[in-house]
Amino acid sequence: MLRALPIMIRQFDLKQLPAAIADTLLSWQARANERHVLSQLDDRLLHDMGLTRQQALNEAYKPFWRI
C-alpha cells in the first residue's frame, strides 16, 4: 500500500512580489557593477586582496545572475 507523502508548500504573499523583484534586480545590478570594478583593478590591488588576475577575470566574466 502506497501512502502519499506530505508536501509542504510555502505560502507566498503576492503583495511581497514587487519588492522581491526589485530586491533581485538591485542585487543583480550591484553584482554586475562589482564585477566590472574587479575587472579594472590593477595587479597590485588584486595581490593585496589575495587574487590573481585570472581569478579576478573568471569572477568578472560570470553572468550577473550567478553567485
Residue frames relative to the residue before (quaternion, step in Angstrom):
aa qw qx qy qz dx dy dz
M 1.0000 0.0000 0.0000 0.0000 0.00 0.00 0.00
L 0.2630 -0.7700 0.5666 0.1296 3.56 -0.81 1.05
R 0.1677 -0.7673 0.6099 0.1054 3.50 -1.00 0.83
A 0.4788 -0.6528 0.5046 0.2999 3.54 -1.07 0.74
L 0.3726 -0.7116 0.5488 0.2314 3.54 -0.96 0.86
P 0.4863 -0.6469 0.4813 0.3368 3.58 -0.96 0.71
I 0.1858 -0.7692 0.6051 0.0871 3.54 -0.96 0.90
M 0.2331 -0.7666 0.5843 0.1284 3.53 -0.75 1.07
I 0.1086 -0.7867 0.6073 0.0240 3.53 -0.71 1.09
R 0.3773 -0.7311 0.5261 0.2155 3.53 -0.75 1.07
Q 0.3713 -0.7101 0.5544 0.2249 3.52 -0.87 0.94
F 0.0894 -0.7938 0.6009 0.0276 3.56 -0.91 0.90
D 0.2953 -0.7522 0.5686 0.1540 3.52 -0.76 1.09
L 0.4077 -0.7435 0.4763 0.2326 3.58 -0.55 1.15
K 0.5601 0.5965 -0.3949 0.4177 3.59 1.17 -0.39
Q 0.6701 0.4978 -0.2943 0.4654 3.59 1.17 -0.53
L 0.4752 0.7180 -0.4192 0.2881 3.59 1.22 -0.32
P 0.6738 0.4794 -0.3378 0.4495 3.68 0.74 -0.83
A 0.6585 0.4988 -0.3172 0.4659 3.59 0.96 -0.79
A 0.6404 0.5198 -0.3252 0.4625 3.59 1.01 -0.78
I 0.6435 0.5073 -0.3181 0.4768 3.58 1.00 -0.79
A 0.6563 0.5095 -0.3111 0.4615 3.58 0.92 -0.90
D 0.6440 0.5187 -0.3208 0.4619 3.59 0.96 -0.84
T 0.6522 0.5114 -0.3136 0.4633 3.57 0.96 -0.84
L 0.6715 0.4968 -0.3014 0.4598 3.58 0.88 -0.90
L 0.6563 0.4984 -0.3138 0.4716 3.58 0.98 -0.79
S 0.6280 0.5241 -0.3338 0.4685 3.59 1.04 -0.72
W 0.6551 0.5094 -0.3109 0.4634 3.56 0.95 -0.87
Q 0.6527 0.5089 -0.3162 0.4636 3.58 0.97 -0.85
A 0.6537 0.5070 -0.3138 0.4660 3.60 0.91 -0.89
R 0.6507 0.5168 -0.3158 0.4580 3.58 0.95 -0.88
A 0.6526 0.5059 -0.3152 0.4678 3.60 0.94 -0.86
N 0.6572 0.5071 -0.3084 0.4646 3.60 0.97 -0.84
E 0.6603 0.5063 -0.3103 0.4598 3.59 0.93 -0.87
R 0.6622 0.4965 -0.3103 0.4677 3.58 0.98 -0.77
H 0.6145 0.5290 -0.3511 0.4683 3.57 1.07 -0.66
V 0.6543 0.5003 -0.3106 0.4745 3.58 0.92 -0.91
L 0.6298 0.5381 -0.3315 0.4516 3.59 0.95 -0.84
S 0.6714 0.5055 -0.3036 0.4489 3.58 0.95 -0.82
Q 0.6928 0.4823 -0.2707 0.4628 3.59 1.21 -0.45
L 0.5138 0.6618 -0.4213 0.3471 3.61 1.23 -0.22
D 0.4455 -0.6808 0.5056 0.2868 3.54 -1.11 0.68
D 0.7143 -0.4887 0.3064 0.3963 3.54 -1.30 0.39
R 0.6086 0.5591 -0.3544 0.4374 3.59 1.08 -0.69
L 0.6853 0.4683 -0.2852 0.4793 3.59 0.90 -0.88
L 0.6244 0.5251 -0.3395 0.4682 3.56 1.02 -0.74
H 0.6352 0.5244 -0.3247 0.4649 3.58 1.00 -0.84
D 0.6361 0.5260 -0.3246 0.4618 3.60 1.00 -0.81
M 0.6951 0.4466 -0.2631 0.4981 3.59 1.12 -0.64
G 0.4952 -0.6737 0.4171 0.3563 3.58 1.28 -0.14
L 0.5700 0.5801 -0.3809 0.4399 3.57 1.19 0.55
T 0.3635 -0.6747 0.5874 0.2601 3.53 -1.21 0.52
R 0.6650 -0.4747 0.3797 0.4339 3.55 -1.27 0.26
Q 0.6613 0.5147 -0.3127 0.4473 3.60 0.92 -0.87
Q 0.6398 0.5136 -0.3319 0.4656 3.59 0.96 -0.78
A 0.6501 0.5165 -0.3116 0.4621 3.56 0.97 -0.86
L 0.6805 0.4799 -0.2930 0.4699 3.57 0.92 -0.86
N 0.6030 0.5497 -0.3565 0.4552 3.59 1.05 -0.71
E 0.6769 0.4706 -0.2835 0.4899 3.56 0.98 -0.85
A 0.6690 0.5311 -0.3036 0.4222 3.57 0.91 -0.92
Y 0.7359 0.4285 -0.2369 0.4676 3.60 1.02 -0.71
K 0.4244 0.6680 -0.4918 0.3631 3.58 1.24 0.22
P 0.5371 -0.5902 0.4745 0.3714 3.60 -1.10 0.54
F 0.6152 -0.6028 0.3658 0.3526 3.57 -1.05 0.77
W 0.6732 0.5086 -0.3136 0.4356 3.62 1.06 -0.51
R 0.6134 0.5318 -0.3543 0.4642 3.61 1.26 -0.16
I 0.3613 -0.7261 0.5426 0.2186 3.54 -0.98 0.84
